[in-house]
Amino acid sequence: MFVAFKSPCPPYVNTLKGDILILAIWLSTYVLLGYPRLIIANYVRDYCSSGMFWYGVSVQLGAL
């Protein structure tokens, strides 16, 4: 959020620190949003026969 609020001139622009900061933010976002989705999908797959279809529908609608 801080980097987005500082746009179009974020802190450490065109520096190695800035590149590392943006990379760390993107990787942590990917892990924090992707891992729970994976855990939920595994739970649904194990405990519900048609759950994966509806889980996929909800993921695609959420992405839309």
C-alpha positions, 0 to 999 in steps of 0.5 A, a space after each residue: 500500500 505504501 509503494 502504491 500511495 507513493 506512485 508514480 515516484 516510489 521510494 528508492 526508484 531506480 536503485 537496487 534497494 527499490 528493486 529488492 523491495 518491489 520483488 519482496 512485496 510481490 513474492 510475499 503477496 503471491 505467497 500470502 494469497 496463493 497458499 491459502 487458496 491451495 489449502 482450501 482447494 485440497 480440503 474441498 477435493 478431499 471432502 466434497 465430490 463436486 466441490 472442485 467444480 464450484 471452487 473453480 467457478 468461484 475462483 474464476 468469478 473472483 478473478 473476473 
